[in-house]
Amino acid sequence: MSTPTVLPHVDAVQAALTAAGLTVYVGGVPTDAGWVPPDKFAVLYPDAGMAVRESLAGLRTDFDATFQVTCVGGSVERALWVADKVRGALSVPLAVAGRTAWRPEELGGPPIARDDDVTPPLWFLPVQYRLQSTA
């Protein structure tokens, strides 16, 4: 049995969000000069996760990770619309290549906030999730 890796899990989350009709960026938004943010989008911030022992034998084949999806919109309603789409997309077990995944667990996050450092201002709502899988 091999040690689980993070990238297939990130790919599964991104695929689920994209399939829900969302524009998804991983690790941040583009920084290219002239980039104009869409009216609503999601930004996925994964962590590296942990290989977890499946038994007392010490085989580290289970996987446990947290990730944040920041839901962004040009208005409060658009950011909340993204949050609803994210929640729906992550309400079922994800298809992680070569693994069996649990349904992501929503962990919550801070309330919606306005970002006045960009023009026009955007509203953002970070929501954290926990993802687990086994071989």
PyRosetta script that sets phi, psi and omega in degrees:
from pyrosetta import init, pose_from_sequence

init()
pose = pose_from_sequence("MSTPTVLPHVDAVQAALTAAGLTVYVGGVPTDAGWVPPDKFAVLYPDAGMAVRESLAGLRTDFDATFQVTCVGGSVERALWVADKVRGALSVPLAVAGRTAWRPEELGGPPIARDDDVTPPLWFLPVQYRLQSTA")
pose.set_psi(1, 138.6)
pose.set_omega(1, -179.6)
pose.set_phi(2, -96.7)
pose.set_psi(2, 158.1)
pose.set_omega(2, 176.4)
pose.set_phi(3, -70.7)
pose.set_psi(3, 136.1)
pose.set_omega(3, -178.5)
pose.set_phi(4, -67.8)
pose.set_psi(4, 150.4)
pose.set_omega(4, 180.0)
pose.set_phi(5, -117.7)
pose.set_psi(5, 156.2)
pose.set_omega(5, -174.0)
pose.set_phi(6, -78.7)
pose.set_psi(6, -35.7)
pose.set_omega(6, -171.6)
pose.set_phi(7, -58.3)
pose.set_psi(7, -42.9)
pose.set_omega(7, 177.2)
pose.set_phi(8, -60.2)
pose.set_psi(8, -29.9)
pose.set_omega(8, 178.6)
pose.set_phi(9, -72.1)
pose.set_psi(9, -42.8)
pose.set_omega(9, 176.7)
pose.set_phi(10, -62.4)
pose.set_psi(10, -43.8)
pose.set_omega(10, 178.4)
pose.set_phi(11, -59.4)
pose.set_psi(11, -40.2)
pose.set_omega(11, -179.1)
pose.set_phi(12, -65.8)
pose.set_psi(12, -42.1)
pose.set_omega(12, 178.8)
pose.set_phi(13, -65.7)
pose.set_psi(13, -47.4)
pose.set_omega(13, -179.8)
pose.set_phi(14, -60.7)
pose.set_psi(14, -42.2)
pose.set_omega(14, 179.7)
pose.set_phi(15, -63.2)
pose.set_psi(15, -41.6)
pose.set_omega(15, 179.6)
pose.set_phi(16, -64.3)
pose.set_psi(16, -41.5)
pose.set_omega(16, 179.7)
pose.set_phi(17, -68.8)
pose.set_psi(17, -41.0)
pose.set_omega(17, 178.7)
pose.set_phi(18, -64.9)
pose.set_psi(18, -41.0)
pose.set_omega(18, 178.8)
pose.set_phi(19, -63.1)
pose.set_psi(19, -23.8)
pose.set_omega(19, 177.6)
pose.set_phi(20, -81.8)
pose.set_psi(20, 2.3)
pose.set_omega(20, 177.4)
pose.set_phi(21, 90.0)
pose.set_psi(21, 16.7)
pose.set_omega(21, -178.7)
pose.set_phi(22, -96.9)
pose.set_psi(22, 146.7)
pose.set_omega(22, 166.4)
pose.set_phi(23, -81.7)
pose.set_psi(23, 125.1)
pose.set_omega(23, -173.5)
pose.set_phi(24, -124.8)
pose.set_psi(24, 131.3)
pose.set_omega(24, 171.9)
pose.set_phi(25, -114.1)
pose.set_psi(25, 146.1)
pose.set_omega(25, -179.8)
pose.set_phi(26, -111.5)
pose.set_psi(26, 125.4)
pose.set_omega(26, 175.2)
pose.set_phi(27, 81.3)
pose.set_psi(27, 1.4)
pose.set_omega(27, 179.7)
pose.set_phi(28, 141.3)
pose.set_psi(28, 175.3)
pose.set_omega(28, 179.2)
pose.set_phi(29, -93.3)
pose.set_psi(29, 159.6)
pose.set_omega(29, 178.0)
pose.set_phi(30, -58.0)
pose.set_psi(30, 148.2)
pose.set_omega(30, 179.8)
pose.set_phi(31, -114.0)
pose.set_psi(31, 11.8)
pose.set_omega(31, 179.3)
pose.set_phi(32, -61.0)
pose.set_psi(32, 141.5)
pose.set_omega(32, 175.7)
pose.set_phi(33, -60.0)
pose.set_psi(33, 133.8)
pose.set_omega(33, 178.5)
pose.set_phi(34, 87.4)
pose.set_psi(34, -4.3)
pose.set_omega(34, 178.6)
pose.set_phi(35, -64.7)
pose.set_psi(35, 129.4)
pose.set_omega(35, 178.3)
pose.set_phi(36, -113.2)
pose.set_psi(36, 122.6)
pose.set_omega(36, -178.2)
pose.set_phi(37, -66.3)
pose.set_psi(37, 143.7)
pose.set_omega(37, 173.8)
pose.set_phi(38, -64.4)
pose.set_psi(38, 169.7)
pose.set_omega(38, -178.4)
pose.set_phi(39, -66.2)
pose.set_psi(39, -26.7)
pose.set_omega(39, 177.6)
pose.set_phi(40, -156.4)
pose.set_psi(40, 140.2)
pose.set_omega(40, -178.1)
pose.set_phi(41, -164.8)
pose.set_psi(41, 172.9)
pose.set_omega(41, 178.2)
pose.set_phi(42, -126.0)
pose.set_psi(42, 145.8)
pose.set_omega(42, 175.9)
pose.set_phi(43, -120.8)
pose.set_psi(43, 122.3)
pose.set_omega(43, -178.3)
pose.set_phi(44, -96.3)
pose.set_psi(44, 124.0)
pose.set_omega(44, 176.8)
pose.set_phi(45, -117.3)
pose.set_psi(45, 95.7)
pose.set_omega(45, -179.7)
pose.set_phi(46, -85.6)
pose.set_psi(46, 158.8)
pose.set_omega(46, 167.3)
pose.set_phi(47, -107.2)
pose.set_psi(47, 177.7)
pose.set_omega(47, -176.0)
pose.set_phi(48, -76.2)
pose.set_psi(48, -14.9)
pose.set_omega(48, -179.0)
pose.set_phi(49, 71.4)
pose.set_psi(49, -179.0)
pose.set_omega(49, -179.9)
pose.set_phi(50, -137.1)
pose.set_psi(50, 136.7)
pose.set_omega(50, 169.0)
pose.set_phi(51, -80.5)
pose.set_psi(51, 123.6)
pose.set_omega(51, -172.8)
pose.set_phi(52, -115.3)
pose.set_psi(52, 143.7)
pose.set_omega(52, 178.2)
pose.set_phi(53, -64.3)
pose.set_psi(53, 134.7)
pose.set_omega(53, 177.3)
pose.set_phi(54, -87.2)
pose.set_psi(54, -19.3)
pose.set_omega(54, -177.8)
pose.set_phi(55, -159.5)
pose.set_psi(55, -179.0)
pose.set_omega(55, 177.6)
pose.set_phi(56, -67.5)
pose.set_psi(56, -16.2)
pose.set_omega(56, 178.2)
pose.set_phi(57, -66.9)
pose.set_psi(57, -16.2)
pose.set_omega(57, 175.3)
pose.set_phi(58, 87.7)
pose.set_psi(58, 4.8)
pose.set_omega(58, 177.6)
pose.set_phi(59, -67.8)
pose.set_psi(59, 125.1)
pose.set_omega(59, -178.0)
pose.set_phi(60, -98.1)
pose.set_psi(60, 76.8)
pose.set_omega(60, -178.1)
pose.set_phi(61, -109.8)
pose.set_psi(61, -13.5)
pose.set_omega(61, 176.1)
pose.set_phi(62, -84.5)
pose.set_psi(62, 159.0)
pose.set_omega(62, -176.8)
pose.set_phi(63, -134.6)
pose.set_psi(63, 140.5)
pose.set_omega(63, -179.2)
pose.set_phi(64, -140.5)
pose.set_psi(64, 125.3)
pose.set_omega(64, -178.9)
pose.set_phi(65, -144.7)
pose.set_psi(65, 155.0)
pose.set_omega(65, 169.9)
pose.set_phi(66, -115.8)
pose.set_psi(66, 152.5)
pose.set_omega(66, 175.4)
pose.set_phi(67, -149.5)
pose.set_psi(67, 157.9)
pose.set_omega(67, 178.6)
pose.set_phi(68, -117.3)
pose.set_psi(68, 138.3)
pose.set_omega(68, 170.9)
pose.set_phi(69, -115.8)
pose.set_psi(69, 116.1)
pose.set_omega(69, 176.6)
pose.set_phi(70, -93.1)
pose.set_psi(70, 119.4)
pose.set_omega(70, -177.0)
pose.set_phi(71, -94.0)
pose.set_psi(71, 122.0)
pose.set_omega(71, -171.4)
pose.set_phi(72, -123.8)
pose.set_psi(72, 139.4)
pose.set_omega(72, 177.3)
pose.set_phi(73, -152.1)
pose.set_psi(73, 161.9)
pose.set_omega(73, 178.9)
pose.set_phi(74, -76.1)
pose.set_psi(74, -4.8)
pose.set_omega(74, 174.8)
pose.set_phi(75, -150.1)
pose.set_psi(75, 168.0)
pose.set_omega(75, 176.8)
pose.set_phi(76, -58.0)
pose.set_psi(76, -44.6)
pose.set_omega(76, -177.5)
pose.set_phi(77, -62.9)
pose.set_psi(77, -39.4)
pose.set_omega(77, -179.9)
pose.set_phi(78, -68.0)
pose.set_psi(78, -40.4)
pose.set_omega(78, 177.5)
pose.set_phi(79, -64.2)
pose.set_psi(79, -40.1)
pose.set_omega(79, 177.4)
pose.set_phi(80, -68.4)
pose.set_psi(80, -33.9)
pose.set_omega(80, 175.3)
pose.set_phi(81, -60.9)
pose.set_psi(81, -44.1)
pose.set_omega(81, 177.6)
pose.set_phi(82, -61.1)
pose.set_psi(82, -44.3)
pose.set_omega(82, 179.4)
pose.set_phi(83, -59.2)
pose.set_psi(83, -39.9)
pose.set_omega(83, 177.5)
pose.set_phi(84, -65.0)
pose.set_psi(84, -41.5)
pose.set_omega(84, 177.9)
pose.set_phi(85, -63.4)
pose.set_psi(85, -42.3)
pose.set_omega(85, 178.7)
pose.set_phi(86, -62.0)
pose.set_psi(86, -48.1)
pose.set_omega(86, -179.5)
pose.set_phi(87, -58.5)
pose.set_psi(87, -43.5)
pose.set_omega(87, 178.5)
pose.set_phi(88, -63.9)
pose.set_psi(88, -43.4)
pose.set_omega(88, -178.5)
pose.set_phi(89, -65.3)
pose.set_psi(89, -30.4)
pose.set_omega(89, -176.2)
pose.set_phi(90, -102.6)
pose.set_psi(90, 18.1)
pose.set_omega(90, -179.1)
pose.set_phi(91, -90.7)
pose.set_psi(91, 2.7)
pose.set_omega(91, 179.6)
pose.set_phi(92, -128.3)
pose.set_psi(92, 159.4)
pose.set_omega(92, 175.2)
pose.set_phi(93, -59.5)
pose.set_psi(93, 140.4)
pose.set_omega(93, -178.2)
pose.set_phi(94, -88.2)
pose.set_psi(94, 154.2)
pose.set_omega(94, 177.4)
pose.set_phi(95, -89.0)
pose.set_psi(95, 94.3)
pose.set_omega(95, 178.5)
pose.set_phi(96, -98.9)
pose.set_psi(96, 121.8)
pose.set_omega(96, -175.8)
pose.set_phi(97, -53.0)
pose.set_psi(97, 123.4)
pose.set_omega(97, 176.1)
pose.set_phi(98, 74.5)
pose.set_psi(98, 11.2)
pose.set_omega(98, -175.5)
pose.set_phi(99, -137.6)
pose.set_psi(99, 164.8)
pose.set_omega(99, 170.1)
pose.set_phi(100, -111.3)
pose.set_psi(100, 120.5)
pose.set_omega(100, -175.1)
pose.set_phi(101, -108.8)
pose.set_psi(101, 144.1)
pose.set_omega(101, 170.6)
pose.set_phi(102, -75.3)
pose.set_psi(102, 164.7)
pose.set_omega(102, 172.0)
pose.set_phi(103, -65.6)
pose.set_psi(103, 133.3)
pose.set_omega(103, 178.3)
pose.set_phi(104, -57.9)
pose.set_psi(104, 142.0)
pose.set_omega(104, 180.0)
pose.set_phi(105, -100.5)
pose.set_psi(105, 123.7)
pose.set_omega(105, 179.2)
pose.set_phi(106, -77.4)
pose.set_psi(106, 127.9)
pose.set_omega(106, -178.0)
pose.set_phi(107, -106.3)
pose.set_psi(107, -5.5)
pose.set_omega(107, 179.0)
pose.set_phi(108, 86.1)
pose.set_psi(108, -165.4)
pose.set_omega(108, -178.8)
pose.set_phi(109, 174.1)
pose.set_psi(109, -174.3)
pose.set_omega(109, -179.2)
pose.set_phi(110, -73.5)
pose.set_psi(110, 167.5)
pose.set_omega(110, 178.5)
pose.set_phi(111, -70.0)
pose.set_psi(111, 167.3)
pose.set_omega(111, 179.5)
pose.set_phi(112, -60.8)
pose.set_psi(112, 146.4)
pose.set_omega(112, -179.5)
pose.set_phi(113, -141.0)
pose.set_psi(113, 159.6)
pose.set_omega(113, -179.9)
pose.set_phi(114, -103.5)
pose.set_psi(114, 136.3)
pose.set_omega(114, 177.5)
pose.set_phi(115, -105.2)
pose.set_psi(115, 102.9)
pose.set_omega(115, 179.8)
pose.set_phi(116, -88.7)
pose.set_psi(116, 2.7)
pose.set_omega(116, 178.6)
pose.set_phi(117, -80.9)
pose.set_psi(117, -6.9)
pose.set_omega(117, 176.9)
pose.set_phi(118, -117.0)
pose.set_psi(118, 155.4)
pose.set_omega(118, 179.5)
pose.set_phi(119, -123.2)
pose.set_psi(119, 123.2)
pose.set_omega(119, -6.6)
pose.set_phi(120, -70.6)
pose.set_psi(120, 163.0)
pose.set_omega(120, -179.9)
pose.set_phi(121, -59.9)
pose.set_psi(121, 149.9)
pose.set_omega(121, 175.9)
pose.set_phi(122, -122.4)
pose.set_psi(122, 154.3)
pose.set_omega(122, 174.5)
pose.set_phi(123, -106.1)
pose.set_psi(123, 141.6)
pose.set_omega(123, -178.9)
pose.set_phi(124, -135.7)
pose.set_psi(124, 147.9)
pose.set_omega(124, -177.6)
pose.set_phi(125, -138.9)
pose.set_psi(125, 101.6)
pose.set_omega(125, 178.6)
pose.set_phi(126, -80.6)
pose.set_psi(126, 132.2)
pose.set_omega(126, 177.3)
pose.set_phi(127, -129.3)
pose.set_psi(127, 129.4)
pose.set_omega(127, -179.1)
pose.set_phi(128, -100.8)
pose.set_psi(128, 148.7)
pose.set_omega(128, 180.0)
pose.set_phi(129, -135.2)
pose.set_psi(129, 156.7)
pose.set_omega(129, 173.8)
pose.set_phi(130, -116.2)
pose.set_psi(130, 135.4)
pose.set_omega(130, 179.9)
pose.set_phi(131, -125.2)
pose.set_psi(131, 132.6)
pose.set_omega(131, 178.2)
pose.set_phi(132, -128.1)
pose.set_psi(132, 147.1)
pose.set_omega(132, 175.7)
pose.set_phi(133, -149.1)
pose.set_psi(133, 165.4)
pose.set_omega(133, 178.2)
pose.set_phi(134, -138.2)
pose.set_psi(134, 159.5)
pose.set_omega(134, 179.3)
pose.set_phi(135, -75.0)
pose.dump_pdb("model.pdb")
